[in-house]
Amino acid sequence: MKKYLLAIAGLLGFGGVSVQSNAADEPLFKNINREDSELHKAYLLAAESIDQFERYVKEQHNVTYMAKLRFRDPDLSGELGADQFLYMWLTNVFYHEEEKLFSGTFFEVPEEMQKWHQVGQRLGFEHDDVFDWMINDNGKVKGAFTIRVNRARLKTDAEKREFDEYIGISEYEPNR
């Protein structure tokens, strides 16, 4: 089954810790820096438009709804003596009106987080937990603010095509 999305993980904090997989069947994780102003701006855009995402999710059309959340890595945090975080995408996002909560399913989990989270596990979360959101309608994408930043940093058109193919994106709709 083709993967829908690059699971970008940001290890924030100290050192040059890298969590990347080059195996064809493994998700690709990239380091990001806590001081990255472009990614911070992308996060702010996602946060400012979370109500729009909620409206889309409530409609529940035949599209893929996804949310990117932040997770603390307890082992690495203990090892380095400071909080370290990974950002992972959940898919099949649904909004639970009575509880005022979203929920989504893990579809890619890096090895170091598998003692806490498993592929297929559903997790509830609030608006404030969403670092980014994306709606993928057969390759046509809304949102995906951090993905756009990472894609823009690729050097060649071939790298961008490979990135889009890996994620399952054929068109980026303008964000409003």
N, C-alpha and C positions, 0 to 999 in steps of 0.2 A: 504494500500500500504506500502510495506516495505521501511523503510528509507534507503537511500544509505550511509549516512555519519553521523558521530558524529560531531555536530557543536560545535567545541571547541572554547570557548570564553575566552579570557584572559583579565581580569580586571587588568590593569597595574597601579601601583601607590601605594597609601597608603592603610593601613588597611587590614583586613582580609575579605574583601567583597567577598561573595560567590554567584554565580548565578548558582545554580544547580537545576535540576528537577529530581525527582525520578518517576514521573508518566510515565507509559508505552508509552503514546502517545506524550510525550514531549521530545524535544531534551535535551541532556545532555551537560551542560556547565561546564568547569573546569577553575579554576583560574590558571594563570601563572604569573611568576614574571618577571619583566623587566630585572633583572640581570641573568636570566636563560641562561647559556652559551650553553647548548645543543640545546635549541630552537633557540637561536641566530645563531648557526651554521646551523641548519635546514633552517632557513630563508635565510642565505647566499647561501646555495646550491640551493634553489628554485630560488633566484634572478640570480644566475650564469647560470641557465638552462632555463630561461624564453624564450629565443629564440627557444629552443627545443620545449617547450610547444606551442609556437605560430605556429611552423611548424605543430605539431600534430593537433591543432585546425583548421588550414587552410584546412587540409585534410578532415575533417568532415566525419569520418567513423561512423558506427553505435555503438558508445561508449558514455560514459558519461564524458564530459569535465567539470572540476570544478576548481574554484579559490577561495582562502581564502583572504579576504580583511580586513583591519582595519577600524573600525568605532568609532568615538568619541561619548561617551555617554554624551550629554549636561546636563541632569538632575543630574547625579551622579558627573560629573565634577564640576558643580555649588555647589552641596551639600558639596563636599570634598575640594573645593577650588584649585583643580589641575586637569589637563586633565586625564580622565579615558577612556580607550578604550576597545572595544570588537572586537573579530575577528570572522567573520562569513563566511561561505562558500556560494558561488553562484554556481548554476548548469546551464546546457545548455549553456555553454560558447561558444561564437561565436566571430570571429575576423572580424572587418569591415576594409577592406583593404584601402578604400579611406580615412577614418578618422584616420586610424592607431590606432584604439581603440578596446578593447575587450568589450563585454557585457555579462552579465549573469543574471540569475533569482534567487531571494530569494526563498528558499524552507523551511527554518526554521528561524524564527525571534523570539528572546526572547521578552517577554511581555513589558519590559521597553524600547524597541526600536520600538515598533509597531506604535507609533505616527509618526515616520519618514519613516519606511520601512514596506512593507507588503509582505506576501507570494505571489509569482506570479509576483511581480514587477520586471521589467528588469532595470538594472543599467549599464551604460557605465563606463569603467575604463581603465587606462593606465598600461603599463608594470610595472612601478614603484609602482603601488598600490597593486601588487600581493605579498602577504606574503607567500603563498604556492600555489601549483597547484597539480592536480591529474587527471589522466585519468583512469576510471574504465571500463574495457572491460569484462562484465559479471563476475565480481569478481576478475579479474586479474588486478593489479594496478601498474601504473607507477607514479613516483613523490611521493606525500603524505609524504613529509619530516617531517612535524611536527606531523603527525599522527603516524609515525614510532617511534618518540621519546616518545610520550605518551604511545604507546603500550608497548615499551620496559620497561617502568616503572611499568607495572602491575606485581604483585608478582607471580601469579600462571598461569599455562597453561589454567585452566578453565576460569580465568578472560580474558586472551588473546583471547580464542575462543569466549567468549561472546562479547567482544569488536569487533572482526572481523565480527561476525554475525550481530551485530547492524549496523555496517557501510556498510556491504555488500561486504566484501573483503574475498576472498578465497586464494589469492596468491599475495605476494609482489614481483614484478620484481626487480632485482638489479638496483640500480641507477648508472648511469655512469657519 
